[in-house]
Amino acid sequence: MENNKETLIRKIKENLNKYQTDIRNNQALINKIEKRFVSFVPKSHNEFRQSLKFSRSLVRLINRNNLFQAKVTSYKYALKKAELSTGNDYNRLTLPELAEYINYIEELSKDELFPAKLHTVNRIKESTRKLYALRTKHIYLSNVALPKARGPKKTYLRVRIKQLAKNIDYYRDYIRNLKLVFANKYIATLVNQLEHDSKKNLNKKSNSPYIIDFQNVLKYYSNGSLVTKVLKDVNLQIKYGEFVVILGPSGSGKTTLLNIISGMDTATYGQTVVANHNLIGYNSTQLTKFRRDNIGYIFQQYGLLPNLTVRENVEIGSNLQKDKSKRLDIDDLLKTVGIYEQRNKYPRELSGGQQQRVSITRSMAKNPRLIFGDEPTGAIDEEMSKQVMQLFIDINRRYKTTVIIVTHNPILADLATMTIKVANGKIDKIIRNPHPKSVYQLNWGKI
């Protein structure tokens, strides 16, 4: 005897097969009439009026097929939801099921008309009618009226035909976009539900053996009507004390990955454990405290306060650590980075490389568990780049601080114990390097 789930799936499949058959039959008729419509050129005004009626009949068939297609897609979504569901409520999916369901909708909505609401369907119908009326008029003016016209009227008709061609292109794009509008809105609703449910009843503490432990991480950006998937099922584990370089072209998702690891942003779904904190459930206040206690961040722009000396700038970073016993000795740090002699100078009296060292020292003073560098050598010359990268290596080795550098420059990967290549929102490749090179062994001429 069938259970409730099997009965539901069987009924959905029956309806799905019925509408798919209707679409095939209707599409055969549309293709036949469309072929005649395109080849028919009205020779008189009466034939032109008949052609308009002809196009309206074709539009009715097309809109009917759109409605069938919307129903087919709707049943496909219902079937997928029923197949995924493991509970008694088939409209309520678990988090992993919901994540898989969203991914299915994204793929299907690229090729098929989404089951739009009534007002969207009506707009598609009206726009399709206008499109075919414009096409009929364009055929008539181009093939009948223009060859017979003379003088100014011929010039006017040419302008009119160009305008009609632009309007035809506009309505084609408009109809295509309408078919995607509701899909994006529905996906945005599901993404908001996924993000909300991911943060409920979450254990914010973890005892992972890794300083960074990401599992099945997704990141969507949504404005309510448009959804962009930036990170796709990211799995990543980084051990304590690693020197990591993240590589990837612009738009690959590497900066988004860095922002989530560093607590600048949160993921939509998945496990995002950093230093035993599952950040996906943190609000902005909790993220701020997490960054203050655990993270050091070095940007391309140094961000030094111009009215403070080198030592005073570093003290600001040190004071972010509330536990005084964890703070590193400032003078010792300044000697490590080689700017102890400049401790009483102001930023304007330093070179670019020296300012970068101060920026790194300020981030290190509070003794963070992780140091992040976002293109730290992007604004300095080759010699300064060598010194800055050597400084990162020294800090990593001396203080056992996990260092993560994001760059588009593949040469720097030879310095790392671990290289992560990001492409199209995914971890494309992870390379372990037990014998990293020194900065002076790199071929800097290729940079």
N, C-alpha and C positions, 0 to 999 in steps of 0.2 A: 504493500500500500504506500502511495506517495505521501511524503510529509509536506508541510506547508511550503518549504523552500523549493522542493522539486516541482510542486504544482505551480508556484509562481513563475519559475524559470520556464516551464513548459508553455504557459499561457503567453509569456513575453515573446518566446520564439515563434509561436503561431502567428501573432500579430506582426512580428518583424518580417516573416516570410511573405505574408499577405501584401504588405505595403511594398516590399522589394519587388514582387511580381507586378504590382500596379505601376511602379516606376519604370520598369523595363518596357511594358506595353505602351505607356504614355510617351516615353522617350523616343520609341520607334516612330510614333506618329508625329512628334515634334520634328525629328530629323527629316522626315519626308516633306512636311509642310515648309520647314525652314529652307530646304533646298529650292523649292518652287518659289518661295518669297524672294530669295536673293537673286534668282535668275530672272524674275519678272520685272520689266521696266514699263511703267505706265506711259502711254503715248498721248493721252489727252487728260483734261481735267476730270472728266467722269471716271476714267480708269484710275486716276490718282485717288479719287474718293473711294472707289472700290478697293484699292490697295490699302487704304487706311483701315477699312472694315476687316480686310484680310489679316492685317497686322494685329488688330484687336483680338481676333480669334486665336492667333498664335500666342499672344500674351496670356490669354486665359489658360491655355494649355501649359505654358511655362510656369505660371503662378500655381496651377494645380500640382505640377510636379514638385515645385519648391515646398508646397505644403506636405506632400507625401515624403519628401526627403527629410523635412524637419521631424516628422513622426518617426521615420526610420532611425534617425540619430537619437531621438528621445528614447526609443525602445532599446537601442544599443547601450545607452547610459544606464537605463534601468536594469538591463541584463547584467552588465558589469558590476553594478552595485549589489545585485542579488547574489552573484557568484562570489564576490569578495566577502560579503557579510558572514560572520561566524556566530552572531547573536540571533535573538528572536526578533529584534527590531531591525528590519532590512533597510530602514532609512537612517540608521545610526551606525556609523562605521567606527572601528577602533582607529587610533592614530596611524599605524602602519597601513591599514586598509584605506584610510582617507588619503594618505600621501600617494599610494598607488593609483587610486581613483582619479585624483587631480592630474597625474601624469598621463593617464589614459585619455582624459578629456582634452588635454593640450594637444596630443597627437591627432586625435580624431577630428577636432575642430579646425585643423589646418586644411582638410580636404572636403569636409561635409558641412552642409548647412545646419547650424545649431537650432534646436527647438526654441525659436524666439517667441517673445510675448506678442499678443495680438497687434498692439500698435506698431511694433517693428515689422511684422508680416505685412500689414496694410501699407506701410511706407515702401516696402520692397515691391508690392503690387503696383502702386502708383508710379514709382520710378521706372519699373519695367515697361509700363504702358507708355510713358513719356519717351523712353529710349527708342522703342519701336516706331512711334510716331515720327520722331526726329530722323530715324534711319530711312523711313519711307519718303519723307520730304527731301532728304539729301539725295536719294536715288533719282527722284523726279526732277529736281532742279539741275542736277549734274548732267543727266542724260537727255532731258527733253527741253526744259526752259532755256538753259544756257546756250545750246547750239543755235536756237532760233533768235536769241536776243541780239540787239545792235546798240552801239554807242554807250551812253551813260547807264542804260539798264543792264548791259552786259557786265560793266564794272561793278554795279550794285550787286548783281547775282553772285559774282565771284567772292565778294566780301561776305555775302550771306552764307554761301556754301562753306567758307572757312569757319564762320561762326558756328554753323551747325555741326561741323566736324569736332570743334572744341566741346560743344555741349554733349555730343555723343560720348566722347572720352570721359567727360565729367560724370555722366550718369552711370557709365560702366564702373568707374572707380567707386562711385557713391554706393551702388548696389553691393559691390564686393565688400566694402567696409561695413555696411549695414549687417551683412551676414556674420561679421566677426564681433560686432559691438556687444551683443547679448552674451556671446560665448565668453568674452573677456570679463563682463560684469559677473557672470555666474562663477567663473574661475576665481575672481577676486573675492567673492563671498566665501567660497570654499577655503581659500588660502587664509582668510581672516579667522575662519573657524579652526583651521589646523593650527595656526599660531596661538590662538586663545587656548585651545585644549592642550597644547604642548606645555603651556606654562602653569596649568592647573595641577595641584597635588604632586608637584615635582620635588624630588629630594635634591636640594641645592648643594649638598655636600657629597663628596665622592672620595673613595680611597684608591684611585687608579694608580698603578705603578708608573704611569707616564705623566710628565708635566703637562703634555697636551694629548688629549684622547678624544678624537672626533669619530662619531659613528653615525652613518646614514644622514649626514647634515644636508639640509635644503635651505636655500635662501631665495625668497621672492621679494621683489619690490612692487608695491601696488599703490595706485592713487584712487582706487575704488572702481575705475572703469578700464584700466590698462594694467596688465600683470606682466612682469619681466622676471624670468627665472635666471638667477645669476650663478648660484652654486647648485650642482646636481649630484646628490648622493655621494658626498665627500666622506671618505674614511681615512683617518690620519692619526698616527701615534708617534710622538716625539719624546725621547728619553731626556732625563735631567742632564744638564751640562752639554748638550749638543750645540754645535755651531751649524746653523741651518741657512741655506740660501734658497729663496723661492723665486723661480724664474717663470716668465710668461709674457707674451705680447700684450699690448694695450687692449683692454676689453676682455681679457681671458678670465677675470675673476680673482686675480691674485691680491689686489688691494682689498676687495671685499673679504677675502679669506683672512688677511692680516687684521682687518678691523674687528672681525669676530673673535679671533684668537686673543687680541689685545684688549677686548672689552669695550671697544669704541662703538660696537653695534652688536645685535643679537641675531641668532639664526631663526628661521621660521619653524624648523622641525629638526629633531635629531638630538644626539647627545653631544654637548660641547663642554667637555671638562678641561679646565685650565687651572693648574696648581690646586687641584682638588676642589674646584668650584664649578658647578654646572651652570654656566652663565645664561643659558637659554631662558631661565625663569627669573632673571634679575631685572629689577626696574632701574631707572636712570640713577637714582640715589645709590643703590647697591653697586651698580657698575662703577660709579665714581669712587666709592670706597675701595672696591676691588683694584682699580687701576692705581689708586694712591698707595696701596699696601704692597702690590706685587709687580707693577709694570713700570719700565723705563722706556720712553719713546723718543727717538731722535729723528727729526724731520730734516728736509733739505735746507729749509730756512732755520737759522740757528736760534732765533727767538730769545736772544739775550737782552736783559734790561740795560739800556745804554748809560743810565745814571748810577749803576752799581759796578763795583770792581769785580774782577774775576772771582775772587774768593767769596764775595757777597752773593754773586749769582749762583755759585755752587751751594752756598748755605741754604738758599731757598729750596733747592731740591732735597737737601738733607732734612730740612724741617718738615717735609711731607711725611716722613717716617715718625709715627707717634711713639714707637718703642725705641727709646734712645740707645738701648743696648745693641740694636740691630744696625745702627748707622755706621757707615765706614768713616775712617779718619780722613778729613778733607785734605790735610797737608800731604798725607801718604798718597792719596789719589792724584793730587796735583803733580807729585814727583813721578808717579807711575806714567802719567800721560805727557810728562816733559814740559809742563808750563808752570812749575813752582816759582820760577824766577819772575814770572809775569803776574803773580797773584794779586798785586796791588794796582795793576793797570786796568783801564776801562776798555770795553769792547772795541771802541773806535781806534784804539792804539794797537790792535792785534791784526794779524793777517787772517785770510779766510780759513786756512787750515787750523790756526790757533783757536779761532772762534768755534770751529767745529769740535775741537778737543774739549773746550770749555762746556759745550752743549752736551757732549758725551759724559763728561765728569759730573755735571749737574744731575743727569739721569741716573748715574751710578751711585751717587752719594747716599741715597736712602736704602741702598743694598737690595734692589729688586730681584725677584726670581727670574724675570725675563727682561731682556733688552731687545727692543725692536728698532730697526733702521729702515726707513722708507726712502730708497734711493739716496743713501747718505753721501755718495761720491758724485752725485749728479751735478753739483754746482761748483766743484773744485777741480784743479788741474791734476795731471798725472802724479806728480811728486807728492802733493797733498793727499791724493787718493791712496797712495801706498802707505803713508803714515797713518791715515785714519783707519784703513783696514787692518793694519798691524796692531793698532790700538784695540780694535774689537777682538782680535785674536788673543792679545795679552790679557784682556779682561776676562775672556772666556776661560783661559787656562789658569789664571791666578785665583779668581774668585769663584770658579765653577758655575758662573752665570750662564744660563741658556741664552744664546744670541740668535736672533732671526733677522735676516736681511732680505728685503724685497728689492729686486732689481730686474731690468730687462737685459742686463749685460751677462752673457754666458761665461765670460772669462773668470768672473768671481766665484763660479761654482767650484773651481779647483781648490779654493781655500776652505771649503766646508767639509764637515764630516757627514753631512746629509744634504742632498739637493732635491728639491721638490719642483717638478715641472707642471705648471697649470695650463690647461687649454680648454676652451669652451666650457668653462665652469666646472671642470672635473680635474682630479689629480691624474695627470696623464702618465707620469713616471716618477718613481722615487729611486734615487741613486745613493748608495752608501759608499763612503770613501774613507777607508781606514788609514790612509796615508796622505792627508791633505798637503798641498804645496805651501811654501812661504810666499809672501807678497813679491819677493824679488825673483822668484822662479817663474812668475807669470809673464806672458808675452803681452805687455801693456800696449804695444804698438797696434794690436788688433782692435782695441777698444774704440 
